[in-house]
Amino acid sequence: MASFSVALSGLAASSNALNIISNDLANLNTVGFKDQQANFEDLFYQNLGTNGSGDPIQQGSGTKIGSVATEFTDGTVQDTGISSNVAITGNGFFITQDASGTYTYMRAGDFSVSKDGELVSPSGAAVLGYPAVNGVVNTGAVIGPLYVGSSVTNPPAATTTMQQQTNLDATAPAGTMYSTSMVVYDSLGASHVLTFNYTETAPNTWNYQITLPAADTGGTGNPTVISSGTLSFDANGNLQSPTGSIPGITVSGLADGAATMNITWNLADPSGASLLTQVAGSSTTTTSNQNGYKAGTLQSYTVQADGTIEGTFTNGQTQALGQIALASFANTQGLEAVGSDGYEPTLASGAAVVGVPGAGGRGSLTGGALEMSNVDISTEFTRLIVIQRGFQANARMITTLDSIGNTTTNLQAQPGN
């Protein structure tokens, strides 16, 4: 009887739908998992003829799973406090590449750091993005692996500007000296102590002298004078001469072989207010700043909303390490799930369009967090009840058909037939 095949198709389709629901529930706590839903469609029809008005008389042949739709809505973002974990909010997929060169696209951001300092997925595939060169990210470059391990270093930088917030005592007698110091760095990252000696020569007039230890230039004896001059203040204690800055303070012939330092001493802040004053009160230096630093190693990092990985180094500097890239697709339903939270493109999905988070319709990132599964348990149980009823109805249909068949057989077996 053809009716058996119709009911059996219903059982097969319902069984497949139950498997999909079971898989959804099994992945309720899987990072980045996306809910799936079975969509049924009817099978081809048999034409039995036409009625008096010419309308076709058709008989259906059953049902099947016509498609499985993946729900790519966002899952709940859960903080983990782990720097390598990253969550996507909105559209887009992380891009990973394994040792064989195969690209896989995923929503799960439960990344870790390999022994080589590379940001990798749980399977060991490299997470791709735009690497930074000297702290500068080129988003026009080819995407590649990102490195966030302790082997990442920040090169030293020589001091080129310096400033001090200093007050010189206006009531001090002539000949009074006040000294203060500041640490600066050469091109190799070595530190040097500059000493600022201020000597009052007359009311509102002080001489200054900046010295460097003789040993720093390979000498002995008295410190080396690298700059000197006269400071003049007005009747209100404001610096009158020189103003702005003192450029061209050079430190050459350093014993460690570093390049000649060329330093500008800023005498005013960005608003133009003098950093050197002369008012009654003790001579003191409240702040000292310079822009040089020694070499540093990566201490920590954070992922910004646009995917930029901002590293903090042991020398106190911060620098971009790279920028995580995201891929988008014209038809996400066309992606093929390959397990381990990964997807691969197909002809139906179209090719990946790669770019930075927050641009081109791609979502933003949250560092130190994970996007959890978007499976809703109440919705799944509702679907489960509906599919279960369908399965039971098709099973009852087979039982009924079997009963009809038995009855028909018994009728045929009656004496006299």
Buried (B, 14 or more C-beta within 10 A) or exposed (E): EEBEEBBBBBBBBBEBBBEBBEBBEEBBEBBBBBBBBBEBEEBEEEEEEEEEEEEEEEEEBBBBBEEBEBBBEBBEBEEBEBBBBBBBBBBBBBBBBBEEEEBBBBBBBBBBBBEEBBBBBBEEBBBBBBBBEEBEBEBEEEBBBBBBBEEBBBBBBBBEBBBBBBBBBBEBEEEBEBEBBBBBBBBBBBBBEBBBBBBBEEEBBBBBBBBBBBEBBEBEEEBBEBBEEEBBBEEEBBBBEBEEBBEEBEBEEBEEEBEEBBBBBBBBEEEEEBBBBBEEEEBEBEEBEBBBBBBBBBBEBEBBEBBBBBBBBBBEBEBBBBBBBBBBBEEBEBBEBEEEBBBBBEEEBBEBBBBBBBEEEBBBBBBBBBBBBBBBEEBBEEBBEEBBEBBEEBBEBBEEBEEEEEEEEEEEEEEEE
